[in-house]
Amino acid sequence: MRLGRFILAWGKDWLGLMSGIASVALFFWATLWPPSQAQAKQLLLVVSAICFVIGSYRIWVKENQRWRDLTEKTPVEAIDDLMSELKGLEDWYAGDNKTDSQRLKRFTDKALGKLRHQAPFAVHRFKTALNEPLVHRQSFFPHRNRTVEELAAWRSDKERERCWSMASACLNVLNNVRGECMSKMSRQ
């Protein structure tokens, strides 16, 4: 049954390929430099093999795109995954661990890639949150049960505070983007 569907799809695409550039090129070649019988036979074998490979590839591309459309995450699911990972980073930077700004850099690179694919309208806002975190975050300090002295000690690591601020701002932006994606989905 599947082989029959493949042959049918391949036949439809074969007609499209043969009515395109291959038929025009062969027409001019046969008209301007008529081939001998041996040349024509060899050319026919080569062209049919090339068209078979290209036709099969084009069918695979269409089927692969259909499969991706059915199995990829929705924008909300992708943003939920990003928010979950970023919440872990925000908590890590809010703690007293040694700062590793590369973790945030790796995350933001990955997040920008996913946003470009799932929610391109949000890329600029996400980048703005990275560059201007004070504007986008919801609080000035992590919500922890710290004394003033403990908070001062935490703030003494300026890189940690900067990373926490960026993570917090990006989390806030992703939360807003998620809400927009949810409202778009409900309108569809």
Secondary structure, 3 states (H helix, E strand, C coil): CHHHHHHHHHHHHHHHHHCCHHHHHHHHHHHHCCCCHHHHHHHHHHHHHHHHHHHHHHHHHHHHHHHHHHHCCCHHHHHHHHHHHHHHHHHHHHCCCCCCHHHHHHHHHHHHHHHHHHCHHHHHHHHHHHHCHHHHCCCCCCCCCCCHHHHHHHHCCHHHHHHHHHHHHHHHHHHHHHHHHHHHHHHC
